[in-house]
């Protein structure tokens, strides 16, 4: 399987070499052309060429790869500060790419709108968003400023600001500047949204009509002939009718660029033989596990999952383990539990009463700055000073290398078990040492002088030795699945019909996936499917792919392109089936309306129902606002007198004949209600796509990411 991945990688590299060769050739050509053509023409040619290497365009402004990468680097740095991790996960990288893109949207799409409206945020407003009565949601939702209960704490914000100048790394200042920009953007956007909402205006006539429409309620009796063109074989549709419909409704067939595919997935899971081998292995080590004395070492050498040096409280473990941990004794051994491909057993190692979280302050004396012997002596000296009443915050500022904690006077905040797993000895000590006692402890980073300033209530917790065996697909299983996928890809490579034929023969299920865009990262069950999407957009209709390895070696997949849609008006043949259905429904509605019209001289809804073999239905409280019935019927009801047989009305779901049995006018909805509703509609109006369309936003990031 790895060889297959390597083969695909080499093919991609070769494609890059070819493209770079073309790139260099064109550059040389342009250089030669500069001697024989004028500068303006050459500049236009270079612009056309270079645009192919942009990541987007907004309001006529190119967004170059280099500039976008700079912004990516900035947001990567900010998120590393937030997470305290130099390696960002793939979902986080996707989020960072979107953060960088939205900065361009703010600059090129939204800011011109703000400027036209004279919107901005003053310095006084910014100060109020930080220190005033109404704190910015940006700060309010930032975990850095929350207390141990997850609630916002204003003091944490003020402490952070006070300590910015003492942070020698500059990270605190950079993060605060990032927050200030976010607060500004959020505040000015809120003003713009409010302005849009307030701008929704209704004159007195519109207000009165809206109020009357909602306050006039009708109770009706009606019969309906449901539209179901697919089941009505009597309705015939001519080619000319469909083409006439297409011409009349051409704009309704506007479409974005997209693709449809179907794929066959070969899930890489253990075979029955793989499962049997795993069960045999588990039964063997289970007997040894019962009598093992060094459980930590036994798990380390024999389990498919690493030993977890962690105390669990009730409810934190999977059900079977949780039930054993809080009902068994240290002498007991949990019977082997099987869940899908995983076998698990366990023994109890320790039981303690421990808090869920502790609040810790510390001073870090790193071995990188001090020889170990000197670091220990300094830690002892600091302990002596602290025990004599020394100021912890002052000493942290003077001696601690942890600049992040120093922003809050050495305070690490509330720490849960596992939060400090990189300094395990330090964390373990924090959960057992008495509150407010100063202590020192060594870790891989250096010496810590620390104090637990607060702790949550202690609860019973259990440390388990958990032995796990996981059935994995064996080499033979993987090879067999790959051969099946490769056979399908080879057969279908030049012939889609043979691909379909082999699927039927082998019983493979062809799964459809619709409307795949060029920027998609996920396709159906495949989470990181950029390679598949690129292939789809490079291929012709009914092309069949090679074998893809997807979801981190969880699937082999073979795909076929089944539909290609290009931006613009969809060709007639592409929407033929939809048009046929629409025309058939129209013809059915006309036929039903004629039958109802012929039955209406009977005079009443009951009589019409008898003639057509239908049942009478009743609905109360129908208003012009559309409550109680589909819109066309509600509109027709509002326009006829009481006790008048009316129709036929062609609705979306059926053709109706109705009678207004009674009508009443209430006074529950006022002009003020309508004005407020109008403003709310304005606030929820999704204006961003409209503004992006006006700015001709083009997103080509999929070329690179």
WOVEN-V421036 format. One record per residue. BURIAL is I if it has 24 or more other ideal C-beta (glycine too) atoms within 12 Angstrom, else O. Layout:
((BURIAL) (BURIAL))
This chain:
((I) (O) (O) (I) (O) (O) (O) (I) (O) (O) (O) (O) (O) (O) (O) (O) (O) (O) (O) (O) (O) (O) (O) (O) (O) (O) (O) (O) (O) (I) (O) (O) (O) (O) (O) (O) (O) (O) (O) (O) (O) (O) (O) (O) (O) (O) (O) (O) (O) (O) (O) (O) (I) (I) (I) (I) (I) (I) (I) (O) (O) (I) (I) (O) (O) (O) (O) (I) (O) (O) (I) (I) (O) (O) (I) (I) (I) (I) (I) (I) (I) (I) (O) (O) (O) (O) (O) (I) (O) (O) (O) (O) (O) (I) (O) (I) (I) (I) (I) (I) (I) (I) (I) (I) (I) (I) (I) (I) (I) (I) (I) (O) (I) (I) (O) (O) (O) (O) (I) (O) (I) (O) (O) (O) (O) (I) (O) (O) (I) (I) (O) (O) (O) (O) (I) (I) (O) (I) (I) (I) (O) (I) (O) (I) (I) (O) (O) (I) (O) (O) (O) (O) (I) (O) (O) (I) (I) (O) (I) (I) (I) (O) (I) (I) (O) (I) (I) (O) (O) (O) (I) (I) (O) (O) (I) (I) (O) (I) (I) (I) (I) (I) (I) (I) (I) (I) (I) (I) (I) (I) (I) (I) (I) (O) (O) (I) (O) (O) (O) (I) (O) (O) (O) (O) (O) (O) (I) (O) (O) (I) (I) (I) (I) (I) (I) (I) (I) (I) (I) (I) (I) (I) (I) (I) (I) (O) (I) (O) (I) (O) (O) (O) (O) (O) (I) (O) (I) (O) (O) (O) (O) (I) (O) (O) (I) (I) (O) (O) (O) (O) (O) (O) (I) (O) (I) (O) (O) (I) (I) (I) (I) (I) (I) (I) (I) (I) (I) (I) (I) (I) (O) (O) (O) (I) (I) (O) (I) (I) (O) (O) (I) (I) (O) (O) (I) (I) (O) (O) (I) (O) (O) (I) (O) (O) (I) (O) (O) (I) (I) (O) (O) (I) (I) (O) (O) (O) (I) (I) (O) (I) (I) (I) (I) (O) (O) (I) (I) (O) (O) (I) (I) (O) (O) (I) (I) (I) (O) (O) (O) (O) (O) (O) (I) (I) (O) (I) (I) (O) (O) (O) (I) (I) (I) (I) (I) (I) (I) (I) (I) (O) (O) (O) (O) (I) (I) (I) (I) (I) (I) (I) (I) (I) (I) (I) (I) (I) (O) (O) (O) (O) (O) (O) (O) (O) (I) (O) (O) (I) (I) (O) (I) (I) (I) (O) (O) (I) (O) (O) (O) (O) (O) (I) (I) (O) (I) (I) (I) (O) (I) (I) (I) (I) (I) (I) (I) (I) (I) (I) (I) (I) (I) (I) (I) (I) (I) (I) (I) (O) (I) (I) (O) (O) (I) (O) (I) (I) (I) (I) (I) (I) (I) (I) (I) (O) (O) (O) (O) (I) (I) (I) (I) (I) (I) (O) (I) (I) (I) (I) (I) (I) (I) (I) (I) (O) (I) (O) (O) (O) (O) (O) (I) (I) (I) (I) (I) (I) (I) (I) (I) (I) (I) (O) (I) (O) (O) (O) (I) (I) (O) (O) (I) (I) (O) (I) (I) (I) (I) (I) (I) (O) (I) (I) (O) (O) (O) (I) (O) (O) (I) (O) (O) (I) (I) (O) (O) (O) (O) (I) (O) (I) (I) (O) (I) (O) (O) (I) (I) (I) (I) (I) (I) (O) (I) (I) (O) (I) (O) (I) (I) (I) (I) (I) (I) (I) (I) (I) (I) (O) (I) (O) (O) (I) (I) (I) (I) (I) (I) (I) (I) (I) (I) (O) (O) (O) (I) (I) (I) (I) (I) (I) (I) (I) (I) (I) (I) (O) (O) (O) (O) (I) (O) (O) (O) (O) (I) (O) (O) (O) (I) (I) (O) (I) (I) (I) (I) (I) (I) (I) (I) (O) (I) (I) (I) (O) (I) (I) (I) (O) (I) (I) (O) (O) (O) (O) (I) (O) (O) (I) (I) (O) (O) (I) (O) (I) (O) (I) (I) (I) (I) (O) (I) (I) (I) (I) (I) (O) (O) (I) (I) (I) (O) (I) (I) (I) (O) (I) (I) (I) (O) (I) (O) (O) (O) (O) (I) (I) (I) (I) (I) (I) (I) (O) (O) (I) (I) (I) (I) (I) (I) (I) (I) (O) (I) (O) (O) (O) (O) (O) (I) (O) (O) (O) (O) (I) (I) (O) (O) (I) (O) (O) (O) (O) (O) (O) (O) (O) (O) (O) (O) (O) (I) (I) (O) (O) (I) (O) (I) (I) (I) (I) (I) (I) (O) (O) (I))
